[in-house]
Amino acid sequence: YSFLLEHFYIVDETTSMTKQDLNGTKLVTMDLSAKLGKEEPLVLIYHTHGSETYKKVNGKEGSVIEVGTALTKELENVYGIKTVHDKSVYDMVDGQLDRNAAYNFAGDSVEAALRKNPSVKVVIDLHRDSVENNIHLRTKINGKSAAQIMFFNGVSRLASKGDIGYLYNPNKEANLAFSLQMQLLAEEEYPDLTRKIFLKGLRYNLHVRPRSALIEVGAQTNTLEEALNAMEPLADLLDQVLGGG
């Protein structure tokens, strides 16, 4: 437990973790494999904060939605994993930015998408992080500059009040296993691709499926190209975990 916390996680001050939550042996041995026929969607990608953009290059920013499109193509064209990509923007309401209410709007749409596509077993909320302007989250993957990524878990617990009953997540353990297994695989195969897993107190719609993940791809100081270059290794990680390998 202490080793995991020290080496693999950042725990936000709003929450706390227990030894029961971070049972390393249980999390790394959980079977998360999931394969379907090529005609049925297995993955849903969406963006709670679809208005997030990257550093301007030649006057163009590029958005996190374009990164989702790249991941979709990689999963489908390289690995044969049929993917649904929701390109809706949930954090702009009547022209005003509202990134907190966005989780309610996105959650309703995700539930509707899952009813429409009951075969989906993997739900990914793709984001772009915000950092200090002097920080550049990048690494080299296959000779290309790529944005670093960060897996993010909401654990439905506030440090001050304990578990949040009305935000109960029956899939919290599987969510934690999903991010940890991808993190460990990345450490082995793509050193420096990932930052530490971030744990925060609310639920962030991660309850919808056992294999739900919120993933931050780079930050506002990264270019779109760097974010796009991170999708090849991310797709590989997803394929390996879902393939049971």
ZITAFEN-V86085 format. One record per backbone hydrogen bond with DSSP energy under -0.5 kcal/mol. NH is the residue of the N-H (numbers start at 1). CO is the residue of the C=O. If there is no record, write none. Layout:
# ZITAFEN-V86085
nh->[NH:NH]
co->[CO:CO]
This chain:
# ZITAFEN-V86085
nh->[5:6:7:8:9:9:10:12:12:15:22:23:23:24:27:28:29:30:32:34:40:42:43:44:45:46:50:50:52:54:55:57:60:64:66:67:68:69:70:71:72:73:74:75:76:77:78:79:79:80:81:82:84:86:86:87:90:90:93:93:94:96:98:102:103:104:105:106:107:108:109:110:111:112:113:114:115:116:117:120:121:122:123:124:125:125:126:126:127:129:135:137:138:139:141:141:144:146:147:148:149:150:152:153:155:156:157:158:159:162:164:165:167:168:170:172:175:176:177:178:179:180:181:182:183:184:185:186:187:188:189:190:193:195:197:198:199:200:206:208:211:212:212:213:214:215:215:216:217:217:218:218:220:222:224:227:228:229:230:230:231:233:234:235:236:237:238:239:240:241:242:243:244:245]
co->[1:2:3:4:4:5:197:10:199:12:18:20:21:22:23:24:25:26:30:242:37:82:82:122:84:124:47:48:49:62:222:60:57:52:63:63:64:65:66:67:68:69:70:71:72:73:74:74:75:76:75:80:43:45:84:85:47:88:91:96:92:93:91:98:100:101:101:102:103:104:105:106:107:108:109:110:111:112:113:117:42:42:211:44:123:213:46:124:215:218:132:135:136:146:139:144:141:139:226:137:193:216:214:198:200:202:201:162:14:158:156:163:164:165:168:169:171:172:173:174:175:176:177:178:179:180:181:182:183:184:185:186:190:149:8:151:10:153:203:205:121:209:210:123:152:125:213:150:127:215:148:216:129:219:55:223:224:225:226:227:228:229:230:231:232:233:234:235:236:237:238:239:241:240]
